[in-house]
Amino acid sequence: MWGTLTLLRMRFRKERRIRYRFVFVNQGEELRTVERYLRAEQLELQNVVLDRASEIGRHFRSRGMPTTLFFNGAGERVDQHLGEVTRPQLREYLEDLTAG
């Protein structure tokens, strides 16, 4: 199921106009389950990807969920965070992306 991380990232994006693209990946669940959750939480997200076979986690060698992956403008993975990300942590990761 969607974690707190997804909600935190979405709210952070609403608070500030930033130039980052967020992709929300749900692993292992049916489309109807995801749609029901998004409606119940009143979330209107763009860039939602369903990964029913959990291939993305395997591809990036994620050791658990939630995992947040950070990519630079060239599409290279530059960092990752395992577990829930707090607002201050997310801001720091995004600032590092901007500086790098």
C-alpha positions as CSV (number, residue, x, y, z in Angstrom):
1,M,0.0,0.0,0.0
2,W,1.0,3.6,-0.4
3,G,3.1,4.9,2.5
4,T,3.5,8.1,4.3
5,L,6.4,8.9,2.1
6,T,4.2,9.3,-0.9
7,L,1.8,11.7,0.9
8,L,4.8,13.7,2.3
9,R,6.3,14.2,-1.1
10,M,3.0,15.2,-2.6
11,R,2.3,17.8,0.1
12,F,5.9,19.1,-0.1
13,R,5.4,19.7,-3.8
14,K,2.2,21.6,-3.2
15,E,3.8,23.9,-0.6
16,R,6.6,25.1,-2.9
17,R,7.0,25.6,-6.6
18,I,10.0,23.3,-7.3
19,R,11.4,22.0,-10.5
20,Y,11.6,18.4,-9.7
21,R,9.6,15.5,-11.2
22,F,8.2,13.0,-8.8
23,V,7.2,9.5,-10.0
24,F,5.1,7.5,-7.6
25,V,5.5,3.8,-8.0
26,N,3.1,1.3,-6.4
27,Q,4.4,-2.2,-6.2
28,G,2.4,-5.4,-6.3
29,E,-1.2,-4.0,-6.2
30,E,-4.1,-4.1,-8.6
31,L,-5.2,-0.9,-10.4
32,R,-8.5,-0.9,-8.6
33,T,-6.8,-1.0,-5.2
34,V,-4.6,2.0,-6.1
35,E,-7.5,4.0,-7.6
36,R,-9.6,3.4,-4.5
37,Y,-6.7,4.5,-2.2
38,L,-6.1,7.7,-4.2
39,R,-9.8,8.6,-4.2
40,A,-10.1,7.9,-0.4
41,E,-7.1,10.1,0.3
42,Q,-8.3,12.7,-2.2
43,L,-4.9,12.6,-4.1
44,E,-4.6,13.8,-7.6
45,L,-1.1,12.6,-8.5
46,Q,0.6,12.7,-11.9
47,N,3.3,10.2,-12.8
48,V,1.8,7.2,-11.1
49,V,3.3,3.9,-12.2
50,L,1.9,0.5,-11.3
51,D,4.5,-2.2,-10.9
52,R,2.5,-5.3,-10.1
53,A,5.5,-7.6,-10.5
54,S,7.8,-5.5,-8.3
55,E,10.4,-5.3,-11.0
56,I,11.5,-1.7,-10.3
57,G,12.6,-2.7,-6.8
58,R,14.6,-5.6,-8.1
59,H,16.1,-3.5,-10.9
60,F,17.4,-0.9,-8.5
61,R,18.2,-3.5,-5.8
62,S,15.9,-1.9,-3.3
63,R,16.2,-3.7,0.1
64,G,12.7,-2.7,1.3
65,M,9.9,-0.3,1.2
66,P,9.5,2.5,1.1
67,T,12.5,3.4,-1.0
68,T,13.1,6.8,-2.5
69,L,15.4,7.0,-5.5
70,F,17.0,10.3,-6.6
71,F,18.1,10.9,-10.2
72,N,19.9,13.8,-11.7
73,G,18.9,15.7,-14.8
74,A,20.8,13.1,-16.9
75,G,18.7,10.3,-15.5
76,E,21.5,8.8,-13.4
77,R,20.6,7.6,-9.9
78,V,22.7,9.6,-7.5
79,D,21.2,8.7,-4.1
80,Q,18.5,6.6,-2.4
81,H,16.8,6.5,1.0
82,L,15.4,3.4,2.6
83,G,12.4,4.1,4.9
84,E,10.2,7.1,5.4
85,V,11.7,10.4,4.5
86,T,11.0,13.4,6.7
87,R,10.4,16.9,5.3
88,P,13.9,18.1,6.4
89,Q,15.5,15.1,4.8
90,L,13.6,15.5,1.6
91,R,14.6,19.2,1.4
92,E,18.2,18.2,1.9
93,Y,18.1,15.6,-0.8
94,L,16.6,18.1,-3.2
95,E,19.1,20.8,-2.3
96,D,21.9,18.3,-3.0
97,L,20.4,17.5,-6.4
98,T,20.2,21.2,-7.2
99,A,23.8,21.9,-6.0
100,G,25.3,18.8,-7.8
